[in-house]
């Protein structure tokens, strides 16, 4: 009985560690994507701001 209880405990420990590892991996990939596309996002925001300036100043 003691060995069976110990095996079950290790099973849930392995499941918990696997889930934790997957969550950490997903978080690292998301962070990497955010850093990778940050310059593109900044450029798009600058272009949008320039377009707004042209529209606002062009009507006067």
Buried (B, 14 or more C-beta within 10 A) or exposed (E): EEEEEEEEEEEEEEEEEEEEEEEEEEEEEEEEEEEEEEEEEEEEEEEEEEEEEEEEEEEE
